[in-house]
Amino acid sequence: MSLLEDPLVLGLETSCDETSVAVLRGRFDLLGHVILSQDVHEVYGGVVPELAARAHLQRVDDVVDAALAQAGVGLHDVDALAVTTGPGLIGALLVGVSWAKAAAFALERPLVAVHHMEAHLFGPVLEDPDAEPPFVALLVSGGHSLLMHVPEWGRYELLGETRDDAAGEAFDKVAKLLGYPYPGGPAIERASRGADAGRFPLPRPMIRPGQKAGADDWFDFSFSGLKTAVATLVGTLEETDSLERERAHVAASFQEAAVDALVTKTMRAVDRTRCRRILLGGGVSANRRLRAEMAARLGPDGRVLFASPRLSLDNGAMVARAGLFRLERGERAGAEMSADAGLPFPGLTRRRH
């Protein structure tokens, strides 16, 4: 079977704390998909790299078997393999890369390397065929915050990025400050429902009066100052024994500030590119307040594209779909391929402001 005729692609994702495998037929037919999260990190309030790598090593075979069984196929039926090679935790990445290289060699099947953040761009298209370029992309996860213009697949113009903490990392750290469990994003969102998001006026980093288009921070993000402001507020509330009754309002105020920063910067990108299609990717894109505010500010003459929560988080399906794109371009990974924790984004250029 030609790789251009609906090939069966196995996608493997092990960049952080989800061991995930998907079996994808062609561009849209997701036959099998298993995501196994690692609960051990909840004890520590964040991902412990060595524990993550060990868990991947212990579970990868079972997750592959489960995805294949769900798809009703055997490993020998797979036409190609795709694996996340970076960025991410190096130990965790090496587990997936090693498994995929061994399987590709044993099966004599082509193997393709996938960039984790490019894979997040392909999450929405698995559920919505209209999620195709051109669009402005906001990729927000635990380790990355990227704002890009995507005129076509494989061509990415970087407009802005985080200068310190990523958005997802800020959610996790604020959740820990407030005593909520890991991962922090879902916990903050749950706590914010019905709370007063205007109770505590928190700063919007890199958004200031008099800021003009063309400034070097016009599109960039920063969340460290916001995190510090929350830490200071929590300390003040603890001194007055009022944190317990104000906890949900602090969470809602933080969420509102973070969402405001993300949406404001994205709308600046919309104005600059004149592209009224926005694609949201990465774990933070599952936040319902972010999706709602983005749609409200964009207005009815635009379109906000995003995946279901399952395909917004780290998953093998997006890796399989991104891998198919790279396979169709004729790309193949050789025996020298390895994991790279700081893997550059393929096809990414910085747009002059």
C-alpha positions, 0 to 999 in steps of 0.5 A: 500500500502506498503511503499516499493511499490512506496508510495506517500510521501508529503515533506514539507520544511520551514527551511528559507524563502521558503515555499515548498511542494512536492508530490512524487510518489516513487523515481522519479515521482514528481507529484506536487511541489510548492515553494513560496518565501518570497519577504519581505526580499528584503527590509532588504537585508537578512532574518528576522527570525520572518517575515519568521516564520509568512509568513510560518504560513500564507501560509503553508495551501495554499502551501500544497493545491496547491501542492496536486491539482497539483498532482491530489490527496487529502491529504488523499491519501498521504502514508507518510509525510516528513518534514525538522526538522533542521538545519535552523531558529527555528521559521520557522522550527517549523511551518513546523514541527507542521503542519506535526505532526498534519497532520500525527496524523490526517491521521494516517500516518507515519512521518519522520524527514529530515535533511535539508543538507542531503535533498540537496544531494537528489536534483540531483537524482530526475532528474538524476538517475545516481546521486548515490554514490559514489561521493564527495559532495560539499554542499554550501548554505546560511548557510552551506558549507560542503565538504564530501565523500559519499561512500553510502547513509546514510554514510557521511565522512566530509572532510572540512567545513566553519570556518566562513561565508558560501559561500551563506552568503558571496554572500549575504553580498558582494551583499549588499556592492555593492548595489545589491538586495537580494538574492545576489547569482543570483544578483552577477552572473548576474552582473558578465556576461561580466565583467572582473573577473581579474580586482581586485586580491582578496584573496583566503582564506585558499589557500596559497603557501606551504600549504600541504596535511594533514594541518588542513585547507587543506579542510576547507573554510573561506569567512570572509577574502574575504568579508572584502577584498571586503569591503575594495576595495569598500571603496577605490572605493567610495573615488575615485568616481569610484565604479559605473563604477567598480561595475560589475568588483568587483562582477566578481572578488569576484565570481571568488575568491569564485569559485576558493576556492570552486573548489580548495578544492573540487579537493583536495577531489577528489585527496584524495578519488580518486573518480572522481564523484562530486555532487553539492548541495545547493543554491550556486550550481546553480551558472553557473560559479561554475558548469563550472569551476568544470567540467573544472578542473575535466576533461572529465574522471569525472562527475559533478552531479547537479540539475536544479536551481529549485531543487538546492534551498530549496524545498519540492521535495528534502525533500520528496526524502530524507524522502523516503530514511529514510522511506525505512530504517524503520525510523519513527518520534514519537510524541516527534519529534521537530525542532532543529536549530542545528540538527546534520547531520545523519551518518556524521563522520569526516574523519582523514586527 
